[in-house]
């Protein structure tokens, strides 16, 4: 056995040395029966690949069936025997015998075809169908008469196959070997000398079949000869070679052919018996001994054997034989559907994968032949993928266009392969492909802009409303955060007005708002996803402050003075509807909160005066008489229309008289005690002192400023520097942004005839000028100029 092992290794070295690779294909040749782990070839070197590439590409061996005879050692880049290979079990008599497989690599996907030819070794001896055979030979048989012997079969091929036969002893019979056209040998036993039954009725011979292998192996068959009386005609077949054809799906018992032999002898010497002398597939066919009918006794498979040869012998009772050959051609039918095998596939692919990206590699085989074995494959209607044929029987499923996970996150791709047989057979396999997400969609707000209303005097931290944005991506890429964009409102950062919840998009009021200070403002909210890099979008949010009835009406006229009494004069000759005066009031609120109504709350004589509900005009409702009191005191209440309503009251003094002396005597007759006069004198002296001090101080300051400016102007004049105007602090120009946009000037004109008195509302003056009082904390600043012009200089009211 050591010599055999040495010869195998030398043969393997020579075959590997001359292995060739072209177009990604490598061939090797090894003998059968090599032990597990034996070296086949250095695939990395022969393919020009780096061993690191085999490891990173997860190189593996792909075979169509479940038996893997060869394995890949990725660490060394060599092919090794994984299972013992029996050439006879693998290929039977077919030559050459080869294993075909592919080496698959990933990242990127590619494969290389490898062919390993299995050479035969002499491990099977020649074998006869039977261990012994009997002949009945007439003693009258002539020298040179031939007798057909069973042929031996050797599962080995080539030089290891059957080589010759040896017959012993050779004193009576010799061996004649005839080569046939198919490469087989027809063995005949030739009678060399006449037989004498009386001398020797039974003869025993040994036929030895010898192969040509090293070491040489053999098989034997015993030949038992019974010498009979004379039978001088051997059976003769009508044809030396019979041919028949049968479909591979024929059922057991189907008649294949009838062979016929004739014998010129009569009686028992002419009675013919048929038998099968040799057949490679034992038991495949059955021969009727009496009539020569050949029937099918097994299952045919065109893909395993395309024809079957049967050697048939005809024997008469006298011991003479004749032979013929039966060649049965197996006809292929379309009984094999295409076999689809997934070589490699990706279960997940990114949605930004480029077109022509390989997703799956497929191998398709059809065991049938001719048209029955021609296969074409396609996929179901899917515009994103297509099937490309790379080489014969190999396809790549590739992307055909750009993918979008937001339109389809999963694809079920059905690959259908059909042959061209009639009827056509097909196979299909469904591939499930997940599309992984990339951050390619920015968040989108539900609305293009938002507008919300907020009632003034709100609580800080109040939730105003919620902005929402949706992202069509998935998982982290779809996680939206909300950010308040930096901006300012009237010079104040918007973050001091509102805040935005990063997770929910809820907008909260940071401060309490006053409608009289700010009526609306807008800002921008950014929605940003969690992708890398993140995508974002903006939306404009406008907040409208709604007015609340939080300001009572303010009476502009008549002006209430604590130190003097102002009275409206009504002559006693006044008619019904005489206009006494008009109460003027404003409300800094807006809308219905600023709608004012006037009512007479109290009056000295309620039957004499009335107040206009909408305009505040005080008129007489009856004729004035002499009995009416000179001094009339009216209390007017001014209410707004808010809920709840707010109000203000004003006292109007009315003098019913025709002359000023009468009025003066009535309204100046007030008791003043001594303590009041003393206090008044003290305050007048104190006021005079303060005014004098302020006047002197201001005079000094003005002179100092004049001198300082004169000196500065001289410096600037000599330095040629640009003059920068100076604005005093707290200077403001407001473009009419207050809640009361006009400054009203009222002119009250009086004559001795009160019926000709008039109250004029002057044009709004200085509409764009706002004089700020640094100590003022109210929501409205106003300039109110009131001027009373009396026609008579000696009027008591003056």
Buried (B, 14 or more C-beta within 10 A) or exposed (E): EEEBEEEBBEBBEEBBEEBEBEEBBBBBBBBBBBEEEBBBBBBBEBBEBEBEBBEEBEBBBBBBEEEBBBBBBBEBBBBBBBEEBBBBEBBBBEBBBBBEBBBBBBEEBBBBBBBBBBBBBBBBBBBBBEEBBEBBBBBBBEEEBBBBBBBBBBBBBEEBBBBBBEBEEEEBBBBBEEEEEEEBBBBBBBBEEEBEBEEEEEBEBEBBBBBBBEEEBBBBBBBEBEBBEEBBBBBBBEEEEBEBEBBBBBEEEEEBBBBBBEBEBEEEBBBBBBBBBBBEBEEBBBBEEEEBBBBBBEEBBBBEBBEBBBBBBBBBBBBBBBBBBBBBEBEBBBBBBBBBBBBBBBEEBBBBBEEEBBBBBBBBBBBBBEEBBBBBBEBEEBEBBBBEEEEEBBBBBBBBEEBBBBEEBEBEBEBBBBBBBEEEBBBBBEBEBEBBBBBBBBBBBEEEEBEBEBEBEBEEEBEBBBBBBEBBBBEEBBBBBBBBBEEEBEEEEBBEBBBBBEEEBBBEBBEEBBBBBBBBBBBBBBBBBBBEEBBBBBBBBEBEBBBBBBBBBBBBBBEEEEEEBBBBBBBBEBEEEBBBBBBBBBBBBBEEBBBBBBBBBEBBBEEBBBBBEEEBBBBBEBEBEEEBEBBBBBBBBBBBBBEEBBBBBBBBBBBBBBEBEBBBEBBEEEEEEEEEEEEEEEEEEEEEEEEEEEEEEEEEEEEEEEEEEEEEEEEEEEEEEEEEEEEEEEEEEEEEEBBBBBBBBBBBBBBBEBEEBEBEEEEEEEEEEBEEEEEEEEBBBBEEEEEBEBEEEEBBBE
